[in-house]
Amino acid sequence: MTQPPGRQPQGGFGAPYDPAPGPPPAPGYGYPPAAGAPGAQPGPYGQQPGPYAQPPGPYGQPPGPYGQQPGPYAQQSGPYAQQSGPYGHPQPTRPGFGSPSPNPGGPGRGRGPFTGKPALVIGAVLAVLLLVGGGVWFATSGDGGTGKKPVAGGGGTGKPSGSPTAVKEDGRSTGPTAAGLNAKRKPGEGKVLWIRENGIDLPQYGDEEYGPWFAGDTVVKGIYRTVSGYSVADGSEKWTLKLPTDLCAAPTLPTADGKVVVGIEDNVSEKEADCSVLQMIDLRTGRAGWKKTVDRTGMQDGLSHVAMSVNGDTVTFGRTSNTDAFRISDGKKLFGGREGVCQPFAFTSGPRMIAAVSCQAEPVDPVRQQVQEVDPVTGAPKWTYEVKAGWKVAHVYSSSPLVISIKKDEQGAIAVLNEDGTYRSQLVGGSENYAARCGEESVESGSNLDGCVGFAADKERFYLSTESQSTAEAMTNKVIAFDLATGRTVWEAPAPDNQVMWPLRMEGGDVLIHVRASYRKGGALAVIAPTGGTPRTLLQHPASGAGTESLLFAPKAAYVGGRSFLVPTRISSDEDEEEKAMTALMVFGT
């Protein structure tokens, strides 16, 4: 394809994404009928249109969130990303993929210093744009264009942090208190409602924190071998469940009636443990329900990362070569591996079950990938979108409207699909660098398919943040709106007060954003009108708490019932007492 004058592609990024898929893999279960076969329907790019999905719902599509919710997940608007991905935002940091350390602990989970932590800025989209036909595709780089390795750490500390600590007379470290932080609160600011310390002696390199999940008036988090529920009003502990082995995987959502299924390891060995045991937990009571062990004896299965999802009463446990689905209410197996060459390996949580599917007839054959919408009870596909040969599904940013991230080597593209899985558009970049944060570089690297935040979507537009840039005073960035029909930029809005902001979800028709704290400025929850303009603050966090808030490591943010909840994605310290004193959950309100 010819390039327009003055827009030549940069070397080293390969060919831009072309939505035409090329020849499909051999038919098998889950693959649509060939053209002319019974039941086949014509559709562009080789995919078969299917029935329209259910209307927009809370997680992964407007008007609701993605990763947690106030009470039952399918019933009301929830806390954060309105797309099917996790929540929160990264610290202002050097752009880059933030790939995990090598895994010395075997295939079950990582044991390196930062293995399993979310990438701080996933493939911040570079300003190298490849124009072909009517679309510009974003090219991504593993180092974010800096030529350097990403720096892991919270608030520029160089390592994950929970909060600054004080030292008691007996020498034991203790974290900050809500009363202490509120003592210097200024008029017009919100206050720190409550803080929960980590309180757990973690492994050598710390551990990932899961949640927050919401069930009625309870907020729940999990880390290492403990899951705890707290009152959203005052932070009092409602229950704590001790697990026999380490947490190793979890979906982004619980069920409508407040249940979740987590993955835990099959033993306590640091080198031989596999992430293969499913444990159901009632988030309202803290009671452990059914427990099952998934067979992971195959070589490819044993080496695969795990991706989980919750769709109604279905939980999936996805791996590269196979996926098992169980009924959450009683643990009954619903479906497993498909016949044929195409196997789903990850799904989004929420009302729409969107699958990433890998097709490979023989081990020596090239892998082809697909995107499908799947029935959560039977596992049968409703429609299939063929991804261009050589490209892979990285993440699903939003499930309705359907916005997907795809990658090929160091290139990346953001594609928009119609509700029936047909191709709609691709985002057309400008001169900005764009950023989102995901659990890992791609779902195959270890995150959930809906494991990203830093964007939002409604029926007409997709809202994406830019990379943070240094100014004379601080780090700052912008939110940019894209038209879903054309993929082109509609407007841009700068962050307030030289801070960094990230979209979370839609809130009453506006774009809900989390403004990250700097060391001297408190964070905030704010909204931007869908037509653009200046952010309007909903809840201003106090500047007196900024020192603690800014050191939370890549925190996940939730806005529920007028309260702001922040959970660091990882907690780690060289000193055990300091690690126990680190902030594990920080809540703001009025």
Secondary structure, DSSP 4 states (H G I P E B T S, - for coil): -PPPTT-PPPTTS-SPP-S---SPPPP-TTSPPPTTSTT----GGGPBP----PPP-SSSSTTS-SS--SSSTTTS--SS-SSSS----PPS---B--PPPP-TT-SS---SSSTTPPPSBEEEEEEEEEEETTEEEEEE-TTTTSSSPPPP-STTSSS------EE-TTS-EE---HHHHHTTPPTT--EEEEEEE--S---TT-EEEEEEEEETTEEEEEETTEEEEEETTT--EEEEEE-SS-EEE--S---TTSEEEEEEESSS-TTT--EEEEEEEETTT--EEEEEE----SHHHHHS--EEEEETTEEEEE-SS-EEEEETTT--EEE-PPSSSEEEEEE--SSS-EEEEEE-SSTTSPPEEEEEEE-TTT--EEEEEEPPTT-EEEEEEEETTEEEEEEETTEEEEEEE-TTS-EEEE----SS-EEEEESSSSGGGTS-TT-EESEEE-SSEEEEEEPPEE-SSSEE-EEEEEETTT--EEEEEEPGGG--EEEEEEETTEEEEEEPP-SSS--EEEEE-TT--S-EEEEEPPGGGHHHHTTSSS-EEEEETTEEEEE-SEE--SSHHHHHHSEEEEEEE-
